[in-house]
Amino acid sequence: MTDSDNAAERPTGDGYQVVDFSQIPAVPCPCGRSRRALADVAGFPGTIHLTHIESDARLHFHKQLTETYYVLQCDAGAQIQLNEDLMDVRPGMCIVIFPFTRHRAIGNMTVLNIVLPKFDPADEWLV
């Protein structure tokens, strides 16, 4: 089934797209589990993921993708590693991760991840 076949992503009117993340199956990723939307929507230049990050996220990078994490919730003491830097995170923070930046989350958190261009699983490089 493609994303466009998924009832969670069918257009519901002219000029807009509605996504119900609760209807999109979660898939494994280096950070935990991600629900990926809008991959097959031609008029949208990226994808949007609802990602549940586990405390054992793996350090990785992308050669083509820019990710924007908007932190929805996180445990106390949660951090993100960006190259050699560690940064405390809290709900409401937004972090833009450019290509070739090694990154991983430390601690449990849920992020809305906006990926440009469209997500490509072949562009995940574990460190």
Beta strands, then each sheet from edge to edge (+ up, - down):
strand 1: 27-29
strand 2: 32-37
strand 3: 47-53
strand 4: 60-61
strand 5: 66-74
strand 6: 79-82
strand 7: 85-88
strand 8: 94-97
strand 9: 103-106
strand 10: 109-116
strand 11: 125-126
sheet 1: 1+ 2- 3+ 10- 5+ 8-
sheet 2: 4+ 11-
sheet 3: 7+ 6- 9+
end
